[in-house]
Amino acid sequence: MSLKIAAENWPRSSSKKVEESLIVIREYDEVKHKVAVENLERLCEVGQRGKPSLVTDLLGDPICRIRLFPLHVMLVAEFGEGGEVVGVIRGCVKTVTRGNLAYVKLAYVLGLRVSPKHRRFGIGTKLVEHLEEWCKQKEAKYAYMATDCTNEPSINLFTKKCGYSKFRTLTMLVQPVHAHYKSISTNISVLRLPPRLAGPTYNHIFTNSEFFPKDIDMILSNKLNLGTFMAIPRKYLTKCDLKKGIFPPSYAMLSVWNTKEVFKLQVKGVSPFVHACCVGTRLLDKCMPWLRLPSFPNVFRPFGIYVMYALHMEGKYGKQLMKSLCGFVHNMAKDDGDCGTIVAEVSQRDPVKEAVPHWRKFSWAEDMWCIKNLEDMKKECGPFDWFDYKSFSDVIFVDPRDF
């Protein structure tokens, strides 16, 4: 306590040096740090006093968002002799395509949190630097992070202090799960592809895209993957043989990832009037489903999300088929009482963007991805530096494990 009071009475620069000297970065220890990290997460929840906030429940597992990556780590920042946890960061390393038929080891940086009362002392920067060193030891060539383009503190930290550059901008499309089912034309068939067929298909489709993971087979066979689905016109059923690699002239396909087994979300802080209006739309939709009202889901209790990923469409009916396939996923989510929304993240230039149903108020147009070269800039980065490369593909593959 005396150290803290003394620091508050010193000049800002002196206080900062004292604070930094008392910070120690360590790897997360579940026995030692679990409760403290959970408390820190609650302190750093999104939202302001008097405004709605989105609360994340990690279901008692602080490393749940990175656990599914073979190479992952979580670091904590301890302050003072008592080892108070004042910061945390997560990271993983995976092998992905970079748009030129080549693979590269890439680190994903996420979950950076710093205690509100310990901010502006360089703790966030220190956590990022230590995580980057761990990633280098795992032979990662690049590191990237993703954040909403309106999150200026996060963007400034990474671009102005940590050497990251704005790289790609994606669109997050979010659709609520209504109280009624979506209708699907009887002229459309929805097939389920087993992983042994889905894997090679995706390898062929996304070979020129960016960020396509080399371990796609591991993703498709994971218990959180609810399946890969293809929508095709019934009249084309006799014109395709997926086992032999013969596809119909027109089709749409995607896979579905279930995050509710990993974490759940909850909206808090809305006024009683707004809450009552939202509940009212759902009750009305449930009582009169034939009206097909755009009801508001019950996001005021913990809910999960379904992530639609690996979205692809072909042929003149592609857009219509993709919309029907999204309706099929919506109906899956409706049957799952704990799922509140369906999410898809795509490149702004990806044609499927126009085919995915979503609510604008729930979605956001610019999810900023920033990237950094972790290698010595004096060394060769391979055939080209990813920064200087303009991908000839409109597709960016979004790994569902990144959510």
Disulfide bonds with the S-S distance in Angstrom:
none
